[in-house]
Amino acid sequence: MHIVKELIDNISSTSLNRFLTEQKIANEQRLSFSDQRVLLEQLCQSGLISVEDLNDFFFQELLYGHHRLMRVYSLTASTCLRLKSRDSWGRLMRKFQIPDWAYNQIIETIPQKEDSTKLAAIQEERRNGNLIRVHLIFVFCMLKDSAGPIEEECSYLPVTIDLEQRCMIGKVWNQHGIIQESRPQIQLDKIYSIVEETLELELDNNRPADPQNVLYDMSKELFNQFFERLPNIKEIDDKRESLSSIIDAMLQNIPLHHVEQKDGKLYMPDGIINLEEELYRLIQQTALYDYREDHALNTLLPSDEKYISKIRFSDRDNLSANLTGENGVDCIYDAKTFMCIRDSLDIVKRIISLTVNFPRARGVLQVKYEADNYQFLTLHILEGKYYSEKEFQQIWGLYKEYERKRSGSAMYENPAAVDTKAM
C-alpha cells in the first residue's frame, strides 16, 4: 500500500497524533519513524490500523483543515428537491464508477495528468430517513512548478451539497507554485463544472438576500457592537432623548424648504437626512476620541470577540479601508476619517468584501467574505491557518445569520446547529 505525501501534508500533526492515540498506537512506535507517511503504511500493512479507519480519518480532516478557499453556490429549491432522490445522483456515480453511498477510497485514488479529476469518497447524511446533505472528496492532478520537470501532485477538494440550506460549498487548498492550468481557482471551476453537469444543478440567481446587502448588514452590526464597548455607552444612549430639542434649536431661523414640525419641534425628514442619527454618531465618535487619549485601542477589541479588520465598498470609487494597521491594533476606528467610512455604509448599502477577525485560543482566524461574483460567494481563511469544523460553523453561521435576517425567511435552519460531519 502506498500513501502519497500530499495526503499527509493535508493533515495536521495534532489531528494525526490524536487518531493514532485512539487507535492505541504507542509513542515508541511513532517515534521509530521519522516519516509519518511511512509510519502509516507500516501500521496498515501490519494490521495495527485498518485502511478503512484511516480513510475515514482522512475524510473528516479533508473537509476542513487547509482547505481555506471556499465557494458557496446557492441552489434552486427545485434542484434540491430533485437531489433528495438517489436516482438523481446516478450520472455522477456512473461517471466515476462509484458502487455505493459509503464509498471511500481516498488513499487508493491517485489521478494522472491524462485523467486529472477523480472522485475519492462520497458520504450522505439523513434525518428521519430523508437525504439532507452529501459530502464528496475529489482529487485533482495538480501540476507544480519546480526547478526541474513539472511535478504532479494530488490536490484534494471537498464538496458539500446541502439540501437544507440549498447550497453547494466547494473548497480548495490555496497553494503557491502551481502552474496556471492547475491554479486553485481553475480547480474549483473544474469541480463545479463536473458537479453542475452530472447533477444538472440550477443556481438560484433570484435569492431573496443579495450577498452584498448581507455583507452590509454584517458590517453595520459589527461596527455598532464596537461602539457599544465604550464604557460610557449608557450615558451616550441617554442623550437620544434630548436630541430632538437640539435639532429644533439648530433648525430655528434657517430658511429651509423641506423642514417639518412634529410635537412643536422642527426636524428634517429621514428621506433627506436623519439628523438625530447623525448627532448620535457624532457623540459616539467624540466619546471614542476622548477614550483614546488615555487608553489603548485594543482594550475595545477584546480577544474573545470578533471584529471587522477590512472592508471594501461597492461604489464607483471602489472605496476600501483597512480597519487595522500592520500591527493589528492601530485601527481606522481611531482615525478622523472613520465617520466618513461609517457614513459610506449607509449611502452605498452594498459591500463587495468584508474581513472579520474571529477569536481563537491562540491569535485570531481572519476570514474574508467576498461577493464580487454573481454566481457564488467566496469565503477565504487568511494567513495559512488550519481550521476545524467548529470554526467553519462559526464562519458560515455568521453569514447565514444575517442572510436569514435580510431575507426575513424561516427557510433556513439555525446555521450554528449545522453538523457537516458525515454519518
N, C-alpha and C positions, 0 to 999 in steps of 0.2 A: 504493500500500500504506500502511495506517495501523497504527501500533503504539500501543496505549493506554498512558498514563503509568503506570498501576498495574503493568504488566508490568515496566517499568524500575525502579519503586520496590521490586519484589520481589528485585532483583538487586544484589549489592554492586558498587561501582565497581572493586574489586580483581579480582573474577571477570570482569567485563566487559572490563577492560583486558587481562587475560590472554587472553581469547578473541580480542580484536582483534589482539593480537600474534601469536597462532597463525595468524590469517587474513592476516598480513603487511600490516596497516593502519598506515601511518606515523603517528608522533606529530603531524606537521604537519597531517595530515588530521583527526585527532581534535580538535586544539586550534582548528581553524577553526569548530567548532560548540560553542556553549555548552550546547546541549540534547542529551543523549545519545540521546533518542528520535528527534529529527530526524536526528542523525548516522546512526543505524542505518537509518532509512528511506531516506536518500540512498545509503548504501552498497549496500543491496539493489537499489534502482532502477537504480543504475549498474552492477550486476553484479559489484561487488568482493567481495561476500559473497552467498551464496545464502540464500534463505528457509529451505531445508531445514536448512542448517548452523545458522542462527540458532534455528530451532525446536528442534533437538537440544540446543543450548546452554541454552536456556530450560528444557527438560525436566529436564536434570540439576540445574540450580540450584534449580528449584522443589521438588524432592524434599526439600530441607533448608532452609538459609538462615534466612529469617524465620519459617518455619512451626514455631513453638516450642511450640504447644499441641497435644498428641497424645493420641489414644485408642487403646488396644490391646484388641481383642476376641479372645477365644480361640474357635477354631472346632472343631467336632467332626471326628473322623477321617473319618467318612463324607462330610461336606461337602467336605473337602479331596481325598479320593479321587475324588469325582464331578467336581470342578472341574479335575482333571488332563486332562479331555477338553474340547477346544474346543467341542464341541456344547453343553456346559453354559453357555457364555457367550453363546449365540445371542440370548437375550431382551434382555440388556444391549446387545449390539451393534445389534440392530434398534431398540431404543428411541431410541438416539442416532444411528442411521444411520451406523454405523462400518463402512466397507467391508472393512478388513483389519486384521491384527495389527501393522502397522507405522505405524498412523495417528498423525499428529502435526500438528495444525492449531492450535497454541497461539496464534500471532499472529492468525490469522484468526477465532478463536472469541470472540465478544463477546455474552454473553446480555443479554436485556432483562428488565424487570420482569415482563412478562407470561409470559415463558418463562425463569424465573430460574436454571435449572441446565442446563449443557451439559457434555458430555464432550469435552475438547480433545485428549487423547492417550491412547494405550494402547500398552504395550510389554511383551513377555514375556521371561522368562529360561528357558532349558532347560539340562539337564545330561544328557548321553548320550541326547539326544532326548526326555527327559521334561520336561514343564512343571513348574517348581518355584516360580515367582514371577511375579506380574503387577503392573505399575505403571500407575496411572490418574491423569490430571490432570483434575480437574473445575474448572469455572469457574462461580462463583455471582454473581448480580447483587446486590451489596451496597448497601444504602441508608444513606447517610451524612448525619448531621445537620450543618447548616451555618447560617450567618447568614441565608442566603437560602432558596431552594427546596431540597427534599431532593435530594441528588446520588446518581446511580447510578454505582457503580464495580465493577470486576471483582475478585473475591476468588478466589484460586487455592488449591485444596485437593488436595494429593497423597494418593493412597491406594495402599497396598501390600498385596496379598493374598499372604501367604507360605504356600505349601502344605507346606513342610518344617517350619516352626516352628508351623504350624497357627494362624495369627492374621491379623487384618486390622488394619492401622495407618492411621488417618486423621489428617491434620494440617491446621492452620489457623494463619494469622497472627492473633494475638490483639490486634487493633487497638482503639483507643478512638474515641469519637464516632460509634458505629454505633447506629442506631435498634433498638429491641427486637426486631423481627421479623428482623433481619439479624445479631444478635449472634453471635460465634464459636461458642458452644455450639449455637445454633439451626442454624448452617451445618453443623456436624458431625452433628447429629441428622438433618438433611435428606439429607445424603450417605449416612449409614448406612442410612436408610430406603430410598433408591433401590437401593443395592447389595444390601441384605438381600432386597428384594422380587424384583429381577430375577435374582439368583443363587441365591435360595432358601437363604440362609445359615442354619445352625443353630449357636447359641452353645453352647459346652461349659461348662455350669454345674456339671459334676462333675469338673472338672480336679483332678489329684492334689495340686497345691500351691495352697493358698489364698493370694492376693496379700498379705493382711495378715500371714500367717505368714511369707511370703517376706521382707517388709519387716522383720519382727522379726529374722530370721536375718541380714539385711544390717546392721542397726543394731548387733546384738550383736558381729558380727565387726569392724565398723569401730571400735567402742568399744575392743575388745581390741587392735586394731592401734595405737590411740592410746597406750595404756599400755605397749605393747611398745617405744615410742620412748624411754622413760625410760632414762637412762644406766646405772642400777643394776638393770635388769630381771633380769639373770642372777642377781645375789645374791638378789633377791626370789624368783625361781623356786626357788632352792636351799632357801629356807625351808620349802617344801612338805613336805620330808622330816621336819621336826620338828613339824609342826602337829598330828599325831595325839597326840603326847605332851603338847602344850599343852592340847589339848581334853580329854584324860584328866584332867589336873590341874584343869582348870576344873570338870569334872563331879563330881569326888570330893566326897563328903559332902553332896550336894544331893539331897533326896528327889524323884526323878523317876520317873514311871510307865512311860515308854517308852524309857529309856536302855538301850542294849545294849552287849555286850562282844565284842571281836574281838582275838585275839592278846594278850590280857591288858590291853587298853586300852578305856576307856569311850568311847562315841560315840553320837550321835543319828542315827536312820535318816534317809536323804535325803528320804523322804516327809514328814517333819516339818520338818527344817531341815538343810541341808548346812553344818555349822559350819566344815568345812575350807575350803570355797569362800568363806564369809563372812569368815573371818580373812584369807585370801589377798587378798581385795579390800581389806580394811582396811589391810593392809600396803602395797598398791599406792597407796591413797589417801594414806597417810602419806608415802610417798616423793614423791608429786606435790606435796603441801603444802610439803614441805621444798625441793623443786626450785624452786617458785615464789618462795621467799624471795630467791633470788639470780638467777633467770633470767626472761626474758620468755616468756610462754606460746607465742608464735608460733615459738619455737625447737623446739617439739614438734609444730608444724603446718607442716612443710616445704612449700615452694611446688610441689614436684614430686610430691606425693601427695594423694589425695582424702581428704576427711574430712566428717563429719556437721556440719551447721550448724543444723538444726532437726528436731524430732521431735514427733509428735502420737500419743498412745496411744489405743488402742481400749478405753476403760473408761467407767464410768458418770459419772465426774467430768470426762470429756473433757480429761484432763490433757495439756498440751503444754509444750514447753520450747524456748527459743531457746538454742542452744549457742554462738552468737557474739553479741556485743553489737553496737551500732551501728557501731563501728569495725571489726568483723570479727575482732577479736583477743581482746577480753575474753570468755572462754568460761565457760559453766556448768561446764565441766570443772574450773574453778578454784574453784567455789563449794562451800560445805559441804553444800549440798543435793544435790550430784551423786550421792552414794551412794544417796539415795532414788530418784533418776531411774534409776540403774542397776539398782536392785532392782526397780523397777516393770517393767522389761523382762521379767524372769523371772517376775513374777507375772502379767502380762497376756498376754505372748507374742503379742500382735496389735498391729500398728502401722497406724494409718489413713494417716498420711503421713510421709514422710521426705525431708529436703532434704540433698543431697550436693553438696559443692563439688569440682569436677574441675579440676585444674591445666591451664592453657593458657599459651601463650607470653607473653601479657600478661594478668595477672589470673587470674580463675577463671571457670569456667562453672558456675553454680548451677542445679541440677536438682531439681525436686520430683517425687517419686513419690507418687501418691495412690491409695489403694484404698478409697474411700468409696462406690463404686458397684458393685453386684454384677455388672453387665453388662460393665464394662470397667475397665482400669487406665489412669490418666491420667499422662502424663509432661509436665512443663512446664518449659521452659528459661526462667529468670527474667532480669530486668534487661535485656531487649531485645537479647540477644547473637545475632549472626549465626553459625550453626554449620555445620560441614562434615559430610560423610558419615563421615569417620573419627571425629569426635566423637560422632555418633549411634551408631556401633557401640560405642563405649566406654560410653555411657549405657545403651543397651539390653542390651549384653553383660553389664554388672554385674548387672542384674536377672535375666537368663537364667541366669547362673552360679549364683545362689542358688536360683532356681526348680528348676534341674536337681538341685541337692544335696537340696533339700527333697523333691522327688518321687521321688528315687532311681531315675530312669529314664534310659535312654540314647536316648529317643525324639527328643531334640533334638540337633542337631549343634552344634559349637562356635560360639557366637554371635559370637565375635571374628573368625571367618572368614567371616561372612555378607557377601556382596557385594550391595548393593542397587542397584547401577548396572545400568541396562537394557542388554540385549545386542542 
